[in-house]
Amino acid sequence: MIAELVSSALGLALYLNTLSADFCYDDSRAIKTNQDLLPETPWTHIFYNDFWGTLLTHSGSHKSYRPLCTLSFRLNHAIGGLNPWSYHLVNVLLHAAVTGLFTSFSKILLGDGYWTVLAGVMFASHPIHTEAVAGIVGRADVGASLFFLLSLLCYVKHCSTRGYSARTWGWFLGTGLCAGCSMLWKEQGVTVLAVSAVYDVFVFHRLKMNQILPTIYKRKNLSLFLSISLLTFWGTFLLGARLYWMGNKPPSFSNSDNPAADSDSLLARTLTFFYLPTKNLWLLLCPDTLSFDWSMDAVPLLKTVCDWRNLHTVAFYTGLLLLAYYCLKSPGVERECNGKFVTNGKQNANGHSCHSDVEYRNSEIKPSFASKVENGIKNNASQRTQLPSTENIVVLSLSLLVIPFVPATNLFFYVGFVIAERVLYIPSMGFCLLITVGARALYVKVQKRFLKTLIFYATATLIVFYGLKTAIRNGDWQNEEMLYRSGIKVNPAKAWGNLGNVLKSQSKISEAESAYRNALYYRSNMADMLYNLGLLLQENSRFAEALHYYKLAIGSRPTLASAYLNTGIILMNQGKTEEARRTFLKCSEIPDENLKDPHAHKSSVTSCLYNLGKLYHEQGHYEDALSVYKEAIQKMPRQFAPQSLYNMMGEAYMRLSKLPEAEHWYMESLRSKTDHIPAHLTYGKLLALTGRKSEAEKFFLKAIELDPTKGNCYMHYGQFLLEEARLIEAAEMAKKAAELDSTEFDVVFNAAHMLRQASLNEAAEKYYDLAARLRPNYPAALMNLGAILHLNGRLQKAEANYLRALQLKPDDVITQSNLRKLWNIMEKQGLKTSKT
């Protein structure tokens, strides 16, 4: 129990500093924008959607079916909302629990003593676990590992009680249930059934390769055959159910996620896929260089047999096969058991018995038991399996290392990554056991005490270095900026691009722009980076450059709806209404098949339709606008905020004098967002129009209360007061509106108009002048400024503004009439006119 507590405490202590970390990398999509975590979403949706909240059968789904992990996120969200502290706490506690269970399992193989402690603390401190523990989405791997070990421990109990207790099948049931739970945390959890079979055959029964078939053929051990058959049946059932539930189709990924899978060269695919396990093993052995992302060109493709990395591949598979062969071959004259050498069946006693070669060959294949020795006292009442030999443990360690990693090898289907550190969380158990049992074997083999001490302290030093690296790496996961900066040397394109997003959120605009350009330097066709750079330029009013990068983004990914959306908005604001209309229409026709994030795509398509409807609305085509708004409502995803769309529906019906329909949609807008200010203002106007004056005034005042700094609210209330002939109050509201929103043309222009209607001509002149300066090429602003100057007796200035308005709009009848009247007055007063 002490070993478990020590290793768990270390696993807990090493990751305590991650409790203050923020959400990082994939956490945003899996947690912050995942609708399945929200209380208004039925919890049953979790069992039909993938890890990211997309319907599992959708063509663009990642097919990552991890409902138990998502359910744990939902519980976190219900308790602590989006506070990352509680999410990190659960991850750290799960890691501590997994470490304790792994140490318990190691004790079964290594016995009580410091070798078990070393295996446990090595697992607790290994740096490869940082992504799984410090990154919240890594909980899928940690949770799967928890049930993986529980399943394995249940199977160990099943083996030890098989043939002696009726409870043995209860333990087997526990094995199956925990294996199913492990798979529902993450897909690779189902591989525990294969590892359990390896334990049964090669550790519990100590069979060698040449003994397996005779044992089955001669039916020497029917219980073993039955257990393995049931494991096989249950594993097949789970995999079949998993495949059926995801629509009997494998996931599809972009070429940047897994470049080798997208390569046209069979040689390149083969060499790269064979090399990647070698690279993963090196990360376990020497985790000096770690990264949040290994996609794109982080691991360059092996394109020829002359690539020097092929030597690593050959060395890896040769070593793996030789090690497996040595451990699985028939027993020789001399072999080791429990860390002690056995010669001619005699063992250097360590408190456990061991089969001699003669006994092993001649006896019927069945587990042997030894009495338990504790503190020098023999306990005959308690029976337990003897400790397995080094060869047995190596076989099991290799199975723990290799089998859970098989789904990530691209052997059966392509995966959406090149290397993923968190995928190594379960295989690292086999690695830690392999290193520990190797060190123990060397420790036993050498005779000199100095060499024994050296081996032990070398192993301890390795663990210390692992712990130090973990502590340092945890610092990188404190926030996204540090994380992405740490990944620049491994994956510069992805790291610079993500860093640009972080810097932009910090309002470091020039640094963000540089980061985006650095990302595009390494990989020029990244649609997301081209779009993000375009968005940054658009937000800083560099519209021509923004349009250029949006065009490049669309060229790189023609289905990028958000790029069409922002292109259309810029064109609409530039007055290029026909180009904007075509852009919005093209966006609305893009299907969501095979898209990585169909929810975001649908939101962009809905926004495109909303803006297209506004365009029609501004052109006076209200029926067309209504038709587009209705299409937007049909295509609108669950997470889309519909209040503005509903409000514009009401506006369109209002313009068509369909007041009951307008009132319905205004109410829908307020129902979807009770503090939506535009709906308060438009609904207030409708209430005033239908004679419900007191109710209308309440809505105007409520809008002002919701945002007292918004001039538009005062402007609408002032217009209402003006219509009620409350001229002094209306004038005050107009001045307040213009003061608050002095850069907003519509507010300033309408305020000036209200002041003029209230006969406050001097104040009206001030704001008409400001409006004309805000839009110096807008004819209506110049004409109205000319009119108020005309009224205020500033005739020459009035003439100049009338003439400028007519230059911009020569056929404007009102301006022509006002100018003629002005000239008559000027001639009567003897003033010189431009006509003369």
N, C-alpha and C positions, 0 to 999 in steps of 0.2 A: 504493500500500500504506500510505503514511503516513496518508492520510485515513481509511482503515478503522481503523487502530490508534488514531488520535486519538479518533474517535467512539466506538469500542468501549470505550476506556479511560474516557471520560466516562460512558458508560452504566453501566459497572461501578462507578465511583467514587460516582456519585449515589445508588446503592442499597445501598452497603455497610452503612449504618446499619440497614437492614432485617434484617440477619442476626441481630440480637438480638431481633427482634420475636417475639411469640407467635402462636399460631393465632388467627385472627380470623374472625368472621362465618360465611360458608358453609363455612369450613375444617373445622368440627366434623363436619358431616354427610358431607362428601366424603372426609374422611380419618379422623377419630377414631372415628366410628361406622360406617364403611364396611367391611362384612365381606369385600369383595373384596380388601382389602389384607392380610388375615391369611394366614399361611402354611398354616393348615389348610384354607383355602378353595381348591379347585382353580383354578389360574390361568386356565383356559378360561372360567370364569364371567364374566370381564371382558368377553368378546366377546358375551355374551348379556344383560348387564345394562347399565343406563344409568349415567351419571356418578355417581349417588348410591347405586348398589348395588341398585336395584330392577330386577326382570325387565323387559326392554324392551317386551315385549308386554303387560305388565300395564296395566289401564285407568288406574291412577293414576301411571304412569311419566311422568317429565318429558320422555322421548324424546330426551334429550341423550346421543347415542351418541359417546363419546370414549374408546375403549378404549386408545389409545396413551398418552393423558394418565394414565388410571387405572393403566396398567402402569408408568409412571414413578413414580407415587405408591407403588406396591407395591414397586418396587426401593428407593425411599427408606426405606420401612418396614422392609424386610429388612436394610438396612444400619444405619440409625440409629433404628429404632423410631419413637416419637412425639416425638422431639426436633425442634422446629420449625427449628432452625438449618440442618440439612441440606436441608430442603425449600426454605427461602428461598435458600440458596446455589445450588441448581439453577435457580431462577427468575431470579436475577441473572445467572448465566452465560449462560442462554438469551437474556436481553435483550441482553447484550453481543454475543452471536453474531448475533442478528437485526440489531442496529445496524450491525455490520460488513458484513453482506450487503446491507443497504439502501444503505449508502454505496457499495459496489461497483456496485450497480445504478444509483445516481445518477451514478456516474462514466461509465457507458455513455451516459447522456443529456446530462450537463453537461460531460464531459471532465475532465481533470486541472485542478486549481486550487482556489481558495478557495470557489467556489460549491458544489462537491461537499462540501467540508468543512463549510460552513454547513448544507447539507441534512442531513448525517449528524449533526452535533451538535444540530441542532434536534430531530431524531427522538429522539436519545439523552436529551434533557433535557425533553421535553414532559410536562407534569404529568398529562395524561389517561392516561398509561401507569401511573400509580402503583397503581391498583387491580389491574391485570393483573400487575404485577411484585411489589409488596409483599403482595398477597393471594395466598395459595398456589393457590387454585382458578383464579386468572387464568393459571396455567401453560397451560391449554388454549388461550388466545388467543395466548400467546407461542410455544408449540410449533407451533401452526398457522401462525403467521407465518414461522417458520423454514423450514418445508417449502413454504410459499407462495412465498417468495423463491427457494428452490432450484429450484422448478418453473419460475418465471419466468425465472431465469438460464439454465436448461437450454433453454428455448424460444428465448431470445435466441441461444444457440449454434446451435440448430437452424436458425434463420433465416439466420445468417451463413455456415453451411456448406452450406445447401441448394443442390443443383445443382453443388457443388464437391467434396464428400467423401462417401464412403459412411457415414461416422460420423454424418451428420446424423440418421439415424433412431435411432441410439443415444441422441442428445440428446433426441429426441422421446420415446423410451421413458422416459428419465429424467424428462421433463416429466410424463408420465402417472402414473408411480409416485409422484413427490413430491406431485402433486396429490391422489392417493388418500391418502397419508399425512397430508397437511394436513387433509383432510376427517375422518380418523380421530382427529385431535387436536381439531378443532372443525368444526362443520358448514359454516361459511362459507368454509372453506379451498378448497372445490370451485370457488369463484368465480374462482380464479386462471386457470382455463381460458378464461373470458370475457375476462379482462384480457390474457391472452396473445394472443387473437385481435385485440383492439384494438391491441396492440403491432405485430402482424404487418401489419395493414391500414393503420393510420394513422401508424405511426412507421417501420417498416422499409420498407414500400412507398410511404409518403407519399401514399396515395390520399385524395382528397376525396370528399365524399358523392356528387357527381354522376359519379364515376369508378368506383364500386364495381360497380354493375349492368352497365355496358358491359364492364368487365373480365371479369366472370363470363360474360356472354352471348357475348362474342367469343372466350372461352377464351384470352385473351392470356397468362394466367399459371396454368397448370394446377397447378403446385406449391403456389401459395398456396391455390387452391381445395381441393386434397387435404388440406393441413395443417388448414385451418379445418374441413373436413368431419370429419377424425379427432378434432379437439378437441371438436366438437359431439357426435359419437358417444360418445366417452369420458365427457364430462360427463353425457350422458343416461343412460348405463349406470350411472355412480356414483350419480346421484340416484335412479334406479329401484331399484338394489340397496339404497340407504339407506332408501327408503320401504318396500320389502318387508321388510327386516330388523326394522323397528320395528312391523310388524303392519299396514301399510297404513292406519294411523289417525293423525291429528294429535294432539298432546298437548292436554290440557284444563287450564285454569288457573283459580284463584279470581278473583273480581271485583276483589279488592284488588291482585292482581299487575298487571293491565292494565285499569283502570277503563273506558277508552275502548272496548275490545272488548266489554265487558259492558253498555255503554249502549244503551238502547232507541231512542235518537234517531239516525237515519241522519245528520242534519246534524252532530250533535256528534261522531260517529265520524269522519266525513269531514274536518271542519275540524281536529280534533285530530290525526288521522293525517298530514294534510298539514303541520301545524305542527311535529310532533316532529323531522323532519330539520333544520328551521331551528334548533331548540333544540340539537340535537347539533352542528351546525356552529358555533354560538356557543360551545359548550363547548371546541371545538378552537381557536377563535380567541382566546377570552378565558376560560381555565379558572380564573376567580376563585373561583367557588362550586362545590365538588365534594362529593359525598356517596357513602357506601357503598351507599345504596339510594334509588331514585327511584320507588318504587311508591306505591300509594294516591293521596293528593292532592298529591304533590310537584309535579306539573305539573297544575294544574286544567284540567278539560275546557273546550274552546272550544264554547260552546253556541249562540252566535248569530253572525251575520255582522258584528255591530257590535263584537265583541271586538277591541280595538286590536291584539292579537297577530296578527290576520289580515294586518295591514300587513307584518309581518315575513315572513309566509309568501309574500305576493305579491312582496316585494322579493327574497327568496331565489330563488324559481323564475324570476323575470324575469332576474335576474343570471346564474343558471345556464344558462338557455336562450340568452341573448345571448352569453355566453362560448363556449358550445359552437358556436353558429352562426358566430361570428367565426372560430373555429379550423377549422371544417369546410367553410366556403364555398370556392368556387373561388378559386385564387390570383389576386391583383391584379397590377398593374404593378410595385408596389414591395412587397417583403416582406423579412422578417428571417431570417437563417440563422445559427445558432450564436452568437447574441448580436451579429451584425454585419448591417448593412443591405445589401441587394442591390438595385440599380437597373438595369433593362434587362439583367439577366444578369450584371452586374459586381459583384463582392463585395469588400468591405474584407477583405483576407486575414487569416485567423487560423489558418492552418495546415491548413484543411480546405476542400474544394471544395463547391460547392452548385449545384443545377440552376437555371438561369434559367427564367423563365416560358415562353419559347419552347421551350427544351429539354424542360421538364416536359410541355408539351402535345404535342409532336411525337414524343417518344421512346416506345418501347414501355415499358409499366409493368414495371420491374424494379429491384431494389436497385442503387444505384451505389456504387462503391468508390473510395477515394482512397488514395494512398500515405501512409504514416505518417511524420510528421516528429518526430524526437526529438533534442533538443539541437542543432537546426539541421542534422542529417544525415538525408537521405532514405533510408528503408529500403524498397526495392522488394520485398523478400522477404516482408514481412508486410502482409497486406491486412486492412482493417477497415472497417466501415460508417462513413460520415461522420456527424458529430453531427447529430441532428435539429434542426429549427427550433423556435423558441419555441412556435409553434402546435401542432406535433407533441407536444411535451412537455406542453402544457396539456391536450390531448386525453387523453393517457395518464394524467396526474395526476387528471383528472376521473374517468376510469374506475376508477382505484385508490381514489378517494374514494367514489364512488357504488356501484359494483358489489358490493364486499364488504359494503356496508351494506344492500343490498336485502333480504336475509333478515330483517333487524330492522325493516322498515318496515310490517309487517302486511299487505303487499300480497298475498302468496300464502297466508298462514296467520297466525293470531294468535300472538303471542309472549308469554312469561310475564314481561314487564317493560315499563315505560314508557320508561325510559332506562337503559342499562347502560354505564358508562364503559369497561369492559374490551372491549366490542364494538367500540369505536372504535380499538383498537390497530392493526389492519390499515388501515382507512381513513385513519388519521393519516399513513400513508406518502404517500398522494396529497395530503393537506393540506400536508405539509412540502415536497414537490416543487412544489406550486402557489405557495406563498409564496416559495420560493427563486427559481423561474423568473420570477415576477412582479417580484421585487426586481432580478433580473439584467436583465430587459427595461427597467425604468426606468433602471437604471444605464447601460445602453448608449444609451438614447434621449436622456438629458439631456446637454448639451454642457459645462456649467460643472463644473470640478473640485470646487468646493465642494459642489454638489448630489450629485455622485457619492459623495463622502466621506460626506455626510449619509445617503444611502440605505444605504450599506454599514454604517455604524455604527448606524443605526436597526434594521437587521436583526439585527446582533450584539447590540444592547441587548435586543431582543425575546427572543432566545435566552437571555440572562443572566436576564431576568425569569422565563422558563419554568423555568430551572434552579433559581432561588431558590424558586419556588413548589413545584417537585418536592421539594426538600429539606424545606420546611415540611410539605408533605402527607405525606411519609414519616414524619414525627414522629407524625402522627395514627394511622398504621397500626402503631405500636409495640405497642399493646395495645388490647383491645376497649373499655375505658372511654374512652380518648381518641378512638377512632374513632367511638363512638356519640355522644359529646358534640359532636363536630364536625358531626354530621349533624342535630342538633336543629332548626336553622333551615330545613333543606330538607324533612325528613320527620319532624316532631316525634312523631307517633304511633309509628312504627317505632323511632325512635332512643330515645325514653324507655322503650319496652317492653324493648328489648334491654339498655339501660343498667340497668334494674331487675334483670335476670338477673345481670349482672356484680356489682352492688352486693350482691345476695343471696349470691352465692358468696364475697364478702368479709366476710360476716356483718354488713353494715351494714343491719340489718333495717328501721329506720325510714326510711332514705333509699331503700331498695328499694321500700318500700310507696308512698312519695311518687312515685317514678318510674313505678310501675305506674298510679297514679291519674292522673298527668299524661298518660300514654299514652291512658287511657280517656277523658280529657277531650276529646282531639282526635278520637278515634274510639271511640265507646262500645260498638260491637258486635264488637270484636276478640276472638274466642273464646280465642285463645292467651293474651292478656293477662288476660282474666277468669279463666282457669284458673290462670295463674301467680300472680295475686293470691290466689286461693283457696288454692293450695298453701302460699304464705307464711303466710297466716292459720292454716291447719291446723297447720303446723309450730310455730306459736307458741300453740297450744291455744285459738285463737279459733274454735271449731268452728261456732257458729251463723253467724258472718259467712262462714266458709269455705263452708258449705253454700249460702249465698245466692249467692255468686259462681260456684260450680260449677253451680248451676241456671241462672244467666244464660249461662254458657259453653255449656251443653247447648242452651239455647234458641237461641243464635246459630249453633251447629254441632251438630246432633243426632248426628253420627257421632263426636264427640270421646270416645273410649273411656276415656281417662285420667281425664276428669271423672267418668264413671260409677264408675270404680274407686275413686277417693278418696271419693266420696259414700258408696258402699257401706261402705267401711272405717270412716268416721265413724259411720254409722248402726249398724254392728255393735258398735262399741265403746260406743255409747250404749245398747245393749241392745234396739234396735229391729230385731230379727232379721228380721221379716217384710218390712219396708221394704228392709232390706239385701239380702235374698234376691231380691226383685223387681228391684232395681237391678242386681245382678250378672247375673241372667238376661237382662235387657234388653241389657246391655253385650255379653254373649256372642253375641247374635244379630245384631250389627251387621256387615254384610259389609264387605270391604276394597276394593270397587270405587271407582274414581275418587278415591282418597285419595292425598294428596301423599307421605305416608310410610307405606306399608303395613306395613313392618317394625315401626315403633313401635306402630302400631295393633294388630298381632297380639300384640305383647308385652303390651299393656294388656289385651287380651281374655284372654290366657293367665293373667295375674295375677288378673283377675276370677274366672275359673273356679277358680283355686287358692284364693282367699279364700272362694268359695262352698262349695268342698269342706271347708275348715276350719270353716265355719259348720255344715255338716251333721255334721262330725266332733264338734264340741263339743256338739251336740244328741243325739249317740249314734246318728245315722243313718249307720252306716259303709258300708252298701251304696250308698246314694245318694252318699256322699262319694267312693267308689271310681269310680262311674260318671262323676262330674264330673271327677275327676283324669285319667281316661283320655281324656276329651274334650279336656282341657287339653293333654295330651301330643300329641294329633293336630293341634291347632291351633298348637302351639308353633313360633315361628320359629327359625331357626338361631342367632341371636344371644342367645336367651333362656337365662339360667342356670338349669338344671333341677334343681339339687341339692335345694332345699327341696321342690319338687314330688315328686321321687322319694322323699324321706324321709317325706313325709306319706302317700304310697302305702304305704310299709312300715308306718307307724303304723296305718293303717286295717286292713291285713291282720293286724297283730299283735292288734288288738282283736277281730278275727273268728277268732282262734286259727289262722290260716293261716300258720304259721311259715315254711315254705319260701318262700312268695311274699314274705313280709315280708323275709326275709333277702336275697332277690334284689334287691328295690328299695333296701334299705339299701346293698348293695354297689354298685348303679348310682349312687346318690347320691355315695358316696365315690369312685367312678370318675370322675364328672364334675367333682368338686372334692375333691381329696385332703385338704384341710385344713378340710372342712366340719364344724364342731364338733357341731351337733345330730345329724348322722348317726353320729358317734363315740359319742355318749351313747345314742342309741336302739339302735344295733347292740350296744353293750355290754350293755344291758338284755336284749336277745334272747339273747345268748350266755350270760348268767347264768341266764336262764330255762331254757335247754336244757342246763345243766350244764357249760358250758365256762367255768369260773370264772376260770382264769388268763388266758385270752384276753380275757374281759370286762374284767378289771382293767387289762389293757394299754390297752384302748380308752379307759377312763375316765382313766387317767393321761396318755394322749396328748392327750385333750381339754384337760386342765389345762395341759399343756405348750404347746399351741397358743395358749392365752390364759389366763395365770395370774391375770388381773384379773377373770375372769368367775365370779361367785358361783354361777351355775347349774351349772357343771362340778363344783365342790366338793360341791354339794347332791346331785347324782346319784351321785357317788362315795361320799358319806356314806351314802346310802340302801343302796347295795350293801354297804358295810361293816356296816351295821346288820343286814341280812339274813344276813350271815355271822357275826353275833354278835361282831363286833369293835367293842364298844360305845365304848370310849375313843377309838379312831381315828374312829369315826363322829361322836362328839360334837365332836371337833376340826374335822372337815370342816364340820359344821353351823354352828359358830360362825364359821368362815372365810367360808362362803357368805353368812351374814347380815350380816357386817361389810362385805363387798365390795359387795353389792347391797342395801343397807339401805332403798332406796326401791322395790324390786321386791317386791310383795306375795307372789307365789307362792314366791319364794326364802325370804323371811322366815318365811312361814307353815309351809312344809315343814321349815325348819330347826328351828323351835319344836317341831314334831311329832316330829322325830327326837330332839331332846334329851329330850323327855318319854318316848319309848320307851326311851331310855338311862337313865331314872330321874334325870336331872339337872333336877329340877322347878323349881329357882330360876332357872336359865338359860332353861328353857322358858317360864316366866312372863314374863320380860323380852321375849322375842321374840313371844309371843302378844299381849302388850300393844302392841308396835310394829305388828304385823299389823292389830290392831283399829283403831289410829289411822290406818293407811294406807287401810283400807276400813271406815269407821265404820258403814256400813249393810249390811255383809255378815253375815248371820246365823251362818254357820259360824265366822267369826272370833270373834264375841262368845260363842258357845256354848263354843268351845274355851278361850277366855280364862277364862270362868266356871268351866269344869271344872278348870283348873290352879290357879285361886285356891281353889277348893273343896278340892283335894288339899293345897294349901299352908296351909290353915286360915284364909284370909282370906274368911270366910263372907259378910260383908255386901257386900263388893265382888263376890263370886261371884254373890250373889243379884241385884244390880243388872245384871250382864251377862246372866244368864239371862233376866231380865224384858225387857231390851232386845231380845234375840234373838227372844223370843216375840212381841214387838210386830211385828217384821219378818216372822216366819214362825210364826204362831199354832198351826199344826197339827203342829209338829215334835215327834215322840213322844219322841226321846232327850232333848231339852231339857226337856220336861215331866217326864220321869222323874227327871232329875238335880235339877230344882228341888224336887220332892217329897222326895227324899232329903236335900237340903240343909235344907229346912224342918224335917225330923225332927231333924236334928243340932242346928240352932239352937234348937229348942224344948227339947231335952234340956239344952242349955247355958244355958237361960233367956234367950236372946237374942230381941229383938223382930223379928218378920218382917213383911213387907208383907201377908201373909195375915191377920194379926191387927190 
